[in-house]
Amino acid sequence: MPGIQGDRLKTQICQPGETPWPAAKAVSPGSNFDRAGPLTEAVLFGHVALRSQLRDDLALMKLLWDAPSLKFSNSEEANKYLRREYRPGWTL
């Protein structure tokens, strides 16, 4: 099919009267969790690093990330900022 290269769409410019939909239908939609998971972890690291309550401590120590358990292995104080405690009546 024109416009398809491997499992990705080639960039193409549509002429008047043409539509890219036939080519787009050949690629299945979805999210790549292999990329999204590590990206989310990186955002959480930045969130923890910017906490004013931890700045003095983090300047003196290196946080060690335990990816399988999704927490820092050497700082319970930093782990408090990875998850939140929901108010009564609000749960996931």
N, C-alpha and C positions, 0 to 999 in steps of 0.2 A: 504494500500500500504506500503511495507517495506520502512523504512527510514523516515516515517512521524510520528510525534508525535504532536497532537493538530494541530495548524496552523504553526508550525515551523519544520524545517528539523532537524533530529537528525544527529549529526556528525557521518559520516561513512567513512571507508577506502575502496576504490574500489580495487578490485582484478583485475589483468590483464584481459582485455577483458570485464570488467563490465563498465557501465557508470552511473553517478549519475543523468543524465538528466530526466529519468522518475519521479524520486522523486522530482526534482527541479521544474518540470512543475506544480506540484500540489499546489505550493505556489504562490500566485499572487504577482508580483513585485510592487514596489511603494515606496513612501516616507511617513514617519510618521511625519506629520506637527505638531502634538501635542507635539512631542519631539524637532523638529527642530526649532520651533518658540522661545521657551524659551532659547534654546542654542544660537540662533542668538542674542537675547537680551543680554545674558551674555557677548558675544563677544563685543557688542557695549558698554557695561558698561566698560569693560577693555580698550577699545579704548579711551573713554572719560577720564577715570582716568589717562591715561598715557600722556595726552596732557600737554605739558610744560606750556602752557598758563593758565591752570587751577590748576596746582599743589598747588600753595599757597592758593587759595580759597578753594580747596577740603580738605586741611588739617584742615581747620577751620569749615567746615560744612558737614552735611550729606545730600546726594542727595536723594530725594524722587521720586520714579518711579511710574508713572501713567500708568499702563499696558494697559487699554482700549484705551487711546489716544496716546500711544507709545511715551511718552515724560516725561521729568523730571518736576515735578509740582512746584519746588522751585528754578529753575535756568535756565533762558533763555540763559545764556552764555553757559551752558553745552548742551542745546538743539541744538545750532548751529553746533555741531559736530556729530549729529545723521543723518543728511541729507546733501546733497550737492546741490549747485546751478549749474546747467549745463550751459556750454557755449552756445551761440546762435548756432542753428542748431543741437544741440544734446539734445534729450529728451528720456524719457522712454515711 
